[in-house]
Amino acid sequence: MSEIKTPDNIAQSTEVANGTMDIFEKKLQDELDSLKNCQQSSGVDSCFACEKMLECPTRKSYVSAVYESMSKGQEGGDFDF
């Protein structure tokens, strides 16, 4: 099944191709794609609806990528908003 093209994922693909997305944003997008695939294959719309949520390595990787993206890899949680 091919991915439905939306303005968001078209823009994200363009950012990666043009090099305007940093490595942390790229990793975050990759982890988000993985998380969405997991949710779809599990038949849920949210991790909260999944019985494996607390032990899920896919979700843990996504949450880690969110923090890394916000802090741009720096230790200490100094987020760049």
Z-matrix of the N, CA and C atoms (Angstrom, degrees):
N
C 1 1.451
C 2 1.533 1 108.29
N 3 1.297 2 117.82 1 127.11
C 4 1.459 3 120.57 2 -179.37
C 5 1.522 4 110.50 3 -83.75
N 6 1.319 5 114.35 4 153.94
C 7 1.461 6 120.70 5 -178.73
C 8 1.524 7 110.30 6 -72.42
N 9 1.319 8 115.69 7 138.73
C 10 1.460 9 121.30 8 176.02
C 11 1.522 10 108.13 9 -73.94
N 12 1.300 11 117.00 10 129.44
C 13 1.463 12 121.40 11 -179.85
C 14 1.522 13 109.87 12 -80.50
N 15 1.319 14 115.54 13 124.03
C 16 1.460 15 122.03 14 176.24
C 17 1.519 16 107.54 15 -123.87
N 18 1.324 17 117.94 16 163.03
C 19 1.467 18 119.19 17 177.56
C 20 1.528 19 112.54 18 -55.95
N 21 1.351 20 117.23 19 -36.32
C 22 1.461 21 119.99 20 -179.14
C 23 1.516 22 112.36 21 -66.09
N 24 1.349 23 117.91 22 -50.30
C 25 1.458 24 117.35 23 -175.97
C 26 1.523 25 112.19 24 -75.45
N 27 1.321 26 118.13 25 -24.71
C 28 1.468 27 120.19 26 173.37
C 29 1.527 28 109.49 27 -67.72
N 30 1.326 29 117.02 28 -43.68
C 31 1.467 30 121.06 29 178.68
C 32 1.517 31 110.47 30 -63.79
N 33 1.332 32 117.73 31 -41.13
C 34 1.457 33 120.88 32 -179.73
C 35 1.519 34 110.60 33 -65.37
N 36 1.331 35 117.43 34 -42.03
C 37 1.457 36 120.43 35 177.66
C 38 1.520 37 110.70 36 -62.10
N 39 1.317 38 116.91 37 -39.55
C 40 1.463 39 121.74 38 178.52
C 41 1.520 40 110.65 39 -65.70
N 42 1.342 41 117.52 40 -41.33
C 43 1.463 42 120.77 41 179.13
C 44 1.519 43 110.87 42 -61.50
N 45 1.321 44 117.44 43 -43.98
C 46 1.460 45 120.72 44 179.72
C 47 1.521 46 109.69 45 -64.33
N 48 1.332 47 117.14 46 -45.39
C 49 1.460 48 121.28 47 -179.05
C 50 1.523 49 111.57 48 -63.39
N 51 1.327 50 116.93 49 -36.91
C 52 1.462 51 120.96 50 -179.24
C 53 1.521 52 113.04 51 -84.59
N 54 1.323 53 116.94 52 -6.32
C 55 1.453 54 120.16 53 179.20
C 56 1.514 55 114.26 54 77.80
N 57 1.336 56 118.71 55 16.40
C 58 1.459 57 120.32 56 -179.57
C 59 1.526 58 112.25 57 -89.49
N 60 1.327 59 117.63 58 -7.81
C 61 1.456 60 121.60 59 177.73
C 62 1.531 61 107.47 60 -95.83
N 63 1.337 62 117.22 61 125.67
C 64 1.459 63 118.79 62 -179.23
C 65 1.527 64 110.65 63 -75.48
N 66 1.325 65 116.61 64 172.72
C 67 1.463 66 120.48 65 -174.91
C 68 1.526 67 112.08 66 -63.03
N 69 1.325 68 117.17 67 -31.05
C 70 1.461 69 120.32 68 -179.83
C 71 1.523 70 110.83 69 -72.84
N 72 1.326 71 117.11 70 -38.80
C 73 1.462 72 121.00 71 176.52
C 74 1.524 73 110.63 72 -67.35
N 75 1.332 74 116.36 73 -38.50
C 76 1.466 75 121.12 74 178.00
C 77 1.522 76 109.99 75 -63.26
N 78 1.342 77 116.77 76 -45.85
C 79 1.463 78 119.89 77 179.01
C 80 1.524 79 110.15 78 -63.15
N 81 1.322 80 117.05 79 -41.35
C 82 1.460 81 120.99 80 178.46
C 83 1.523 82 110.37 81 -60.19
N 84 1.317 83 117.56 82 -44.91
C 85 1.464 84 120.76 83 179.19
C 86 1.525 85 110.77 84 -63.12
N 87 1.330 86 117.05 85 -41.72
C 88 1.464 87 120.53 86 178.20
C 89 1.528 88 111.16 87 -61.74
N 90 1.335 89 116.13 88 -43.73
C 91 1.470 90 120.54 89 179.77
C 92 1.529 91 111.02 90 -67.53
N 93 1.326 92 117.55 91 -36.98
C 94 1.462 93 120.95 92 176.94
C 95 1.526 94 110.56 93 -64.01
N 96 1.321 95 116.41 94 -42.65
C 97 1.463 96 120.15 95 177.25
C 98 1.528 97 110.55 96 -60.77
N 99 1.322 98 116.34 97 -43.09
C 100 1.461 99 121.47 98 178.43
C 101 1.526 100 111.12 99 -62.69
N 102 1.331 101 116.36 100 -42.93
C 103 1.460 102 121.50 101 179.09
C 104 1.528 103 110.97 102 -62.94
N 105 1.322 104 116.80 103 -44.81
C 106 1.470 105 120.38 104 179.44
C 107 1.525 106 111.10 105 -63.60
N 108 1.333 107 116.73 106 -39.00
C 109 1.464 108 120.39 107 177.10
C 110 1.523 109 110.82 108 -63.38
N 111 1.322 110 116.58 109 -41.23
C 112 1.459 111 121.79 110 178.07
C 113 1.526 112 110.46 111 -62.42
N 114 1.327 113 116.12 112 -46.61
C 115 1.462 114 120.07 113 179.29
C 116 1.525 115 110.84 114 -60.88
N 117 1.315 116 116.42 115 -43.33
C 118 1.460 117 120.57 116 -179.33
C 119 1.529 118 110.38 117 -63.77
N 120 1.331 119 117.20 118 -45.15
C 121 1.465 120 119.58 119 -178.96
C 122 1.525 121 112.04 120 -69.00
N 123 1.338 122 116.95 121 -24.21
C 124 1.469 123 121.32 122 177.72
C 125 1.522 124 112.34 123 -89.18
N 126 1.328 125 116.71 124 -8.07
C 127 1.458 126 121.23 125 178.60
C 128 1.518 127 114.05 126 73.33
N 129 1.340 128 116.28 127 31.36
C 130 1.468 129 120.51 128 178.55
C 131 1.525 130 109.40 129 -124.17
N 132 1.333 131 115.71 130 156.53
C 133 1.462 132 121.26 131 178.15
C 134 1.520 133 112.15 132 -96.43
N 135 1.326 134 116.19 133 -11.28
C 136 1.457 135 121.51 134 -175.76
C 137 1.521 136 108.95 135 -151.36
N 138 1.311 137 116.13 136 150.02
C 139 1.465 138 120.03 137 175.47
C 140 1.527 139 110.96 138 -62.24
N 141 1.327 140 116.87 139 -29.66
C 142 1.463 141 120.26 140 -179.31
C 143 1.526 142 111.79 141 -63.22
N 144 1.319 143 117.49 142 -23.09
C 145 1.461 144 121.63 143 179.24
C 146 1.531 145 112.37 144 -86.99
N 147 1.318 146 117.13 145 -2.56
C 148 1.464 147 121.95 146 -176.42
C 149 1.528 148 110.40 147 -99.44
N 150 1.327 149 115.61 148 134.40
C 151 1.465 150 120.10 149 -179.62
C 152 1.528 151 112.88 150 -69.40
N 153 1.318 152 118.01 151 -16.45
C 154 1.469 153 122.16 152 -178.22
C 155 1.528 154 113.15 153 -95.40
N 156 1.318 155 117.45 154 7.43
C 157 1.463 156 121.79 155 -171.23
C 158 1.531 157 113.57 156 -51.04
N 159 1.303 158 118.76 157 -47.90
C 160 1.463 159 120.85 158 -173.45
C 161 1.524 160 113.24 159 -71.41
N 162 1.324 161 117.25 160 -24.10
C 163 1.463 162 120.55 161 -179.64
C 164 1.525 163 113.44 162 -107.10
N 165 1.299 164 117.82 163 2.46
C 166 1.463 165 122.16 164 -170.92
C 167 1.535 166 112.42 165 -71.88
N 168 1.334 167 117.58 166 117.37
C 169 1.470 168 119.78 167 178.30
C 170 1.531 169 112.71 168 -67.86
N 171 1.327 170 117.54 169 -29.32
C 172 1.466 171 120.91 170 178.54
C 173 1.517 172 110.18 171 -65.77
N 174 1.327 173 116.52 172 -45.28
C 175 1.466 174 121.08 173 179.07
C 176 1.525 175 110.50 174 -66.29
N 177 1.333 176 117.09 175 -41.25
C 178 1.469 177 120.49 176 179.32
C 179 1.526 178 110.72 177 -62.02
N 180 1.322 179 117.25 178 -40.24
C 181 1.467 180 120.94 179 177.60
C 182 1.520 181 111.12 180 -64.68
N 183 1.336 182 116.46 181 -39.56
C 184 1.461 183 120.83 182 178.71
C 185 1.528 184 110.70 183 -64.79
N 186 1.329 185 117.07 184 -47.69
C 187 1.469 186 120.71 185 179.86
C 188 1.524 187 110.06 186 -60.24
N 189 1.317 188 117.36 187 -41.97
C 190 1.462 189 121.33 188 177.32
C 191 1.530 190 111.01 189 -61.26
N 192 1.324 191 116.97 190 -42.55
C 193 1.465 192 121.08 191 178.99
C 194 1.524 193 111.42 192 -64.82
N 195 1.344 194 117.25 193 -34.29
C 196 1.469 195 120.82 194 176.84
C 197 1.522 196 109.46 195 -61.90
N 198 1.336 197 116.90 196 -49.57
C 199 1.463 198 120.36 197 -179.73
C 200 1.527 199 111.72 198 -63.61
N 201 1.334 200 116.95 199 -41.46
C 202 1.465 201 120.11 200 178.64
C 203 1.527 202 110.93 201 -63.68
N 204 1.314 203 117.08 202 -38.68
C 205 1.460 204 121.07 203 178.89
C 206 1.524 205 110.98 204 -65.96
N 207 1.327 206 115.87 205 -40.64
C 208 1.465 207 119.81 206 -179.07
C 209 1.526 208 111.95 207 -69.87
N 210 1.332 209 116.87 208 -35.46
C 211 1.467 210 120.18 209 -177.14
C 212 1.524 211 112.29 210 -98.08
N 213 1.325 212 116.31 211 -2.44
C 214 1.470 213 122.14 212 -178.17
C 215 1.525 214 111.30 213 54.26
N 216 1.349 215 115.17 214 36.51
C 217 1.454 216 121.19 215 174.66
C 218 1.508 217 115.87 216 84.87
N 219 1.328 218 117.92 217 -3.72
C 220 1.461 219 120.40 218 -179.29
C 221 1.518 220 109.79 219 -80.38
N 222 1.320 221 116.28 220 144.46
C 223 1.461 222 122.07 221 176.52
C 224 1.524 223 109.07 222 -75.60
N 225 1.325 224 116.70 223 151.56
C 226 1.453 225 120.09 224 172.18
C 227 1.513 226 115.54 225 103.27
N 228 1.313 227 119.01 226 -5.22
C 229 1.459 228 120.76 227 174.62
C 230 1.515 229 115.84 228 73.49
N 231 1.326 230 118.21 229 24.14
C 232 1.466 231 120.38 230 174.91
C 233 1.522 232 107.95 231 -79.41
N 234 1.333 233 115.65 232 94.66
C 235 1.451 234 120.35 233 -173.67
C 236 1.519 235 111.62 234 -83.43
N 237 1.337 236 114.90 235 144.08
C 238 1.456 237 122.95 236 178.01
C 239 1.524 238 108.17 237 -102.64
N 240 1.341 239 117.17 238 101.78
C 241 1.462 240 120.11 239 -177.94
C 242 1.494 241 110.06 240 -95.52
